[in-house]
Amino acid sequence: MSPSIHTPPAEALRRDPVVAGAIQNLVAAAGQIAAVMRDPAVSILNSAHAFQISSSVRAAAELNVAEILRDAGPQGLHVKEIAAKGNVDPKLLARILRLLATHHIFREVSTDVFANNRISSTMDKGKPADVLYAKPEERLLETNGLSALVEFISEEAFKASAYMTDTMLDPAGPPTAHMRAFRTNENMFQWFENPANKARLTRFGIAMQGSAAEEPEDTIFRGFKWDSLPAGSVIVDVGGGLGASSLSIVKKYPQLKVVNQDRGPVIEQSKAHWKEFLPSHVEAGLVEFQAHNFLEPQPVTDAAAFLVRHVVHDWSDTNVVLMLTHLRAAARPDTKLVIIENIAATACTGGSESNTSHPHINAIPILGAPRSPAAPPLLANYGMAGVPLYYYDLTVHNLLGGTERTLEGFYDVLLQAGWKLVEVWHCPQTDSSYVIADPIV
């Protein structure tokens, strides 16, 4: 029996490393076959039109279509009834959902009757549709964050991307595409703090929780032995957002202390998050909440480890070197710097870190899940199977001027800031890697 987009897969089987590897090869091959066989003019025009998918995904997400169809059941629902919930034009909504169904997002059961499938169901916020419409300001609260991430990408990130070329061709203007798109002189994080953007800031915080949902729950424990730190050791969660990563660590190792650092409004959300999910650590005084700009000197000088998870990709090399220099100035000789990020590979043959021409990187232990290049004739970075990382690369560039770095890129910024890259650990079943560094003394 052939696999179906409409029935649940065996998720446990998909998590098996052998099966996961086979899926990666199949997806890469399918994408490459489509590129080879399709008329190249059609391929390039489809790529130019891809923004319509983003617009349609946002419409479906904000109109709670996945939840309406979940309530309707597998027989689906006529588009007139779907549109009536949000008081929108049913003919236009039918066209939007048909485009998505053509891309295997939703299913058109019969003319103008739509139902969920495995892909569209991922946008389900887990609440009845009537509740979502009755309390729109609470629609994303207490969800797994994936729908919030979808909405953030298909709105802020999508709108910013339209100005990427303008930013390239007009370097004298605002430095990021986001600034141009939203007509602001503030970077995205500053812009979020404007009272008018309160809902966007809340959505972004929930979306960052959703990004963690893309990884296996134990990813935070896979690349660094947190239990090797002595009892009472301080972990500084630099730019930690709600502090979800450090919270997971101390749930398992309650003998450790945490200082969660981020911008002021985010820290207020973090306090509520910890009080809800780990009140014992708060009551015991084992977590401290600090409003801190990591481009300024680091105030904590007794850290056993600085944890920097999915932060440095938001910033240019200049700003990352500044941040890491501040951490180095505050570090003890035995302080560990633990960066959790994705490491970009090139699409050409010989593009993995095992084949790098960088002499120092060849001597660094690279542990965990192997990241060998794909076998020819596939692209070395697995093409369509590896494409999410390259989407995020341009997303952080457009939003903040950031970048997803190669291993050589990490080595260089660490060295400039006074840190020595000592180990890399690739986490299985995810693109995340641990980049571990020691202070240069």
Helices and strands as residue ranges (DSSP letters): H 11-14, H 17-37, H 40-48, H 51-62, H 65-72, E 77-78, H 79-86, H 90-102, E 107-110, E 113-115, G 120-123, H 129-134, G 136-138, H 146-152, I 153-157, H 158-161, H 164-169, H 177-181, H 188-192, G 195-197, H 198-213, G 217-221, G 226-228, E 234-238, H 244-252, E 257-262, H 264-277, H 279-283, E 287-291, E 305-309, G 312-314, H 317-330, E 336-342, G 353-355, G 361-363, E 366-368, G 383-385, H 387-400, H 407-416, E 419-426, E 432-439
